Amino acid sequence: MKNLLKKINKIPLWAAFLIYEVLILVRIAVEMQETMIWIFVMQLFWFNCVLMFFVIGFKYILKLKNSDLPMLALGGFLTYIPLLYSVLMGHKWHLNFINPTSVREVAFDMLTLLAVHEYDWPMFPELVLLLAGSFALGFIFTGRRLRSAVSALFSTYTSFFCLGFSWFAVNPDHPSFSHFTSPLPDHVTYSLFYILFFIILVLIAFFREIRAFITNIFA
């Protein structure tokens, strides 16, 4: 298994990211029933934000090098699991952001990984595999159980907490923790938010490289 992962990690990081993008684009296209460009953009950068939480966990907690990160592109395949699970269980596709009505509900949904959620339960197998898979990858490369567990928990639950719940909404009719007004249409606002959030996560994940690049310019 480790030899296979090493072969995957021979792929340049930028190429691995493009592979992930293709997997996600196909995944979104399969899910969407009609083409709406801003919904497409919003979902793409939502998935990109999820990826960056795992990059941050693997870089800062597991202390892995950039050359060890291409394997994270495999996570793109996991995003197909809820779709397949829904089909197998004869469940109509109805995933959505969770409306956080209380701290207790948020804690319960996170601890159970949506196993008994009213409409998002098809996410359960994917979340379990994200948690178990990120732990396994970390342990394979570091041999450290505790650090791998911390990285897996951080990456899975931080992305789940930040991106899985409807913390804000533009449309007052959309169930959400809070609402605000925007001069832009709903999905344009959400798309711009996730693009900005993705940029912030990239800056955090590759802070050392960006700092070194800027330092070399002005050296």
Buried (B, 14 or more C-beta within 10 A) or exposed (E): EEEEBBEBBEBEBEEBBEBBBEBBBEBBEEBEEEEEEBBBBBBBBBBBBBBBBBBBBBBBBBEBEBEBBBBBBBBBEBBBBBBEBBEEEEEEEEBEBBBBEEEEEBEEBBEEBBBEBEBBBBBBBBBBBBBEBBBBBBBBBBEBEEBBBBBBBBBBBBBBBBBBBBBBBBEEEBBBBEEEEBEEEBBBBBBBBBBEBBBEBBEBBBEEEEEEEEEEEEE
